[in-house]
Amino acid sequence: MRINCPCCGERGLDEFVYHGDASVTRPDALAPDAMNDFVKYVYERTNTPGLHRELWFHAAGCHAWLVVTRGIATHAITSVELAREVARKRDLVTEENA
């Protein structure tokens, strides 16, 4: 598998480190029901077929955090975005809905 880093271009998988599911949000550790929220966050996830968003770190390159969207069945990558841009978009949507 090859990942097309927005900063460095197409690179081999060995330059990157997988850091998990990018579609979930870490629960608030100070919330009253924090323990139950963390159990759900860590253990209760679905593994549905289709596109999946993953967090990757370009360890042997530009050190960028990336959100990679790929098909679970085929491993075909459909998009690669800088994680900071994904976070900015999420924050803008959150502000608009507030």
Short mmCIF file of the C-alpha atoms (twelve columns), coordinates in Angstrom:
data_MODEL
# 
_entry.id   MODEL 
# 
loop_
_atom_site.group_PDB 
_atom_site.id 
_atom_site.type_symbol 
_atom_site.label_atom_id 
_atom_site.label_alt_id 
_atom_site.label_comp_id 
_atom_site.label_asym_id 
_atom_site.label_seq_id 
_atom_site.Cartn_x 
_atom_site.Cartn_y 
_atom_site.Cartn_z 
_atom_site.pdbx_PDB_model_num 
ATOM 1  C CA . MET A 1  0.000   0.000  0.000  1 
ATOM 2  C CA . ARG A 2  1.217   3.501  -0.825 1 
ATOM 3  C CA . ILE A 3  0.020   6.713  0.800  1 
ATOM 4  C CA . ASN A 4  -0.004  10.006 -1.086 1 
ATOM 5  C CA . CYS A 5  1.214   12.443 1.590  1 
ATOM 6  C CA . PRO A 6  -0.069  15.988 0.871  1 
ATOM 7  C CA . CYS A 7  3.386   17.359 1.799  1 
ATOM 8  C CA . CYS A 8  5.803   14.757 0.362  1 
ATOM 9  C CA . GLY A 9  3.883   12.977 -2.388 1 
ATOM 10 C CA . GLU A 10 3.383   9.237  -2.778 1 
ATOM 11 C CA . ARG A 11 5.376   7.146  -0.300 1 
ATOM 12 C CA . GLY A 12 5.587   3.534  0.805  1 
ATOM 13 C CA . LEU A 13 3.650   2.297  3.814  1 
ATOM 14 C CA . ASP A 14 6.875   1.671  5.762  1 
ATOM 15 C CA . GLU A 15 7.306   5.454  6.219  1 
ATOM 16 C CA . PHE A 16 4.034   5.751  8.153  1 
ATOM 17 C CA . VAL A 17 2.746   4.660  11.550 1 
ATOM 18 C CA . TYR A 18 -0.927  3.739  12.029 1 
ATOM 19 C CA . HIS A 19 -2.548  5.385  15.055 1 
ATOM 20 C CA . GLY A 20 -6.137  4.164  14.930 1 
ATOM 21 C CA . ASP A 21 -9.632  5.164  13.989 1 
ATOM 22 C CA . ALA A 22 -9.928  8.837  13.006 1 
ATOM 23 C CA . SER A 23 -13.719 8.890  13.092 1 
ATOM 24 C CA . VAL A 24 -14.099 8.712  16.871 1 
ATOM 25 C CA . THR A 25 -13.652 11.488 19.399 1 
ATOM 26 C CA . ARG A 26 -11.908 10.868 22.698 1 
ATOM 27 C CA . PRO A 27 -14.344 11.270 25.623 1 
ATOM 28 C CA . ASP A 28 -13.970 13.962 28.266 1 
ATOM 29 C CA . ALA A 29 -12.037 12.420 31.168 1 
ATOM 30 C CA . LEU A 30 -13.687 14.843 33.600 1 
ATOM 31 C CA . ALA A 31 -17.262 13.984 32.629 1 
ATOM 32 C CA . PRO A 32 -19.420 12.344 35.301 1 
ATOM 33 C CA . ASP A 33 -19.819 9.136  33.257 1 
ATOM 34 C CA . ALA A 34 -16.200 9.098  32.013 1 
ATOM 35 C CA . MET A 35 -15.486 5.418  32.758 1 
ATOM 36 C CA . ASN A 36 -18.478 4.174  30.729 1 
ATOM 37 C CA . ASP A 37 -17.646 6.611  27.928 1 
ATOM 38 C CA . PHE A 38 -14.052 5.343  27.756 1 
ATOM 39 C CA . VAL A 39 -15.174 1.686  27.741 1 
ATOM 40 C CA . LYS A 40 -17.416 2.445  24.752 1 
ATOM 41 C CA . TYR A 41 -14.632 4.472  23.089 1 
ATOM 42 C CA . VAL A 42 -12.068 1.666  23.392 1 
ATOM 43 C CA . TYR A 43 -14.081 -1.560 23.110 1 
ATOM 44 C CA . GLU A 44 -17.499 -0.968 21.571 1 
ATOM 45 C CA . ARG A 45 -16.872 -0.135 17.939 1 
ATOM 46 C CA . THR A 46 -18.395 -1.531 14.787 1 
ATOM 47 C CA . ASN A 47 -16.299 -2.923 11.973 1 
ATOM 48 C CA . THR A 48 -18.616 -2.233 9.069  1 
ATOM 49 C CA . PRO A 49 -17.505 -2.718 5.461  1 
ATOM 50 C CA . GLY A 50 -16.986 0.342  3.308  1 
ATOM 51 C CA . LEU A 51 -14.867 3.442  3.736  1 
ATOM 52 C CA . HIS A 52 -12.970 3.940  6.986  1 
ATOM 53 C CA . ARG A 53 -11.094 7.037  8.232  1 
ATOM 54 C CA . GLU A 54 -7.752  6.302  9.889  1 
ATOM 55 C CA . LEU A 55 -5.131  8.417  11.626 1 
ATOM 56 C CA . TRP A 56 -1.566  7.979  10.310 1 
ATOM 57 C CA . PHE A 57 1.722   9.679  11.227 1 
ATOM 58 C CA . HIS A 58 4.406   10.251 8.571  1 
ATOM 59 C CA . ALA A 59 7.270   9.178  10.848 1 
ATOM 60 C CA . ALA A 60 9.983   8.795  8.206  1 
ATOM 61 C CA . GLY A 61 9.039   11.906 6.295  1 
ATOM 62 C CA . CYS A 62 7.539   15.288 7.102  1 
ATOM 63 C CA . HIS A 63 6.094   14.218 10.491 1 
ATOM 64 C CA . ALA A 64 2.600   15.244 9.425  1 
ATOM 65 C CA . TRP A 65 -0.508  13.693 10.971 1 
ATOM 66 C CA . LEU A 66 -2.825  12.454 8.231  1 
ATOM 67 C CA . VAL A 67 -6.409  11.274 7.982  1 
ATOM 68 C CA . VAL A 68 -6.487  8.481  5.392  1 
ATOM 69 C CA . THR A 69 -9.835  7.298  4.020  1 
ATOM 70 C CA . ARG A 70 -9.678  3.799  2.577  1 
ATOM 71 C CA . GLY A 71 -11.925 0.876  1.755  1 
ATOM 72 C CA . ILE A 72 -11.754 -1.852 4.380  1 
ATOM 73 C CA . ALA A 73 -12.283 -4.709 1.904  1 
ATOM 74 C CA . THR A 74 -9.960  -3.491 -0.864 1 
ATOM 75 C CA . HIS A 75 -7.502  -1.264 1.054  1 
ATOM 76 C CA . ALA A 76 -7.933  1.252  -1.782 1 
ATOM 77 C CA . ILE A 77 -7.210  4.768  -0.521 1 
ATOM 78 C CA . THR A 78 -9.780  7.327  -1.639 1 
ATOM 79 C CA . SER A 79 -8.370  10.418 0.116  1 
ATOM 80 C CA . VAL A 80 -5.525  11.669 2.285  1 
ATOM 81 C CA . GLU A 81 -5.910  14.903 4.255  1 
ATOM 82 C CA . LEU A 82 -3.797  16.728 6.790  1 
ATOM 83 C CA . ALA A 83 -5.305  15.999 10.207 1 
ATOM 84 C CA . ARG A 84 -5.125  19.667 11.202 1 
ATOM 85 C CA . GLU A 85 -7.333  20.580 8.213  1 
ATOM 86 C CA . VAL A 86 -9.851  17.892 9.171  1 
ATOM 87 C CA . ALA A 87 -9.895  19.254 12.743 1 
ATOM 88 C CA . ARG A 88 -10.397 22.819 11.488 1 
ATOM 89 C CA . LYS A 89 -13.357 21.747 9.348  1 
ATOM 90 C CA . ARG A 90 -14.862 19.879 12.319 1 
ATOM 91 C CA . ASP A 91 -14.402 22.917 14.567 1 
ATOM 92 C CA . LEU A 92 -16.063 25.205 12.010 1 
ATOM 93 C CA . VAL A 93 -19.065 22.903 11.761 1 
ATOM 94 C CA . THR A 94 -19.282 22.724 15.558 1 
ATOM 95 C CA . GLU A 95 -19.184 26.536 15.826 1 
ATOM 96 C CA . GLU A 96 -21.883 26.920 13.177 1 
ATOM 97 C CA . ASN A 97 -24.181 24.486 15.014 1 
ATOM 98 C CA . ALA A 98 -23.688 26.181 18.388 1 
# 
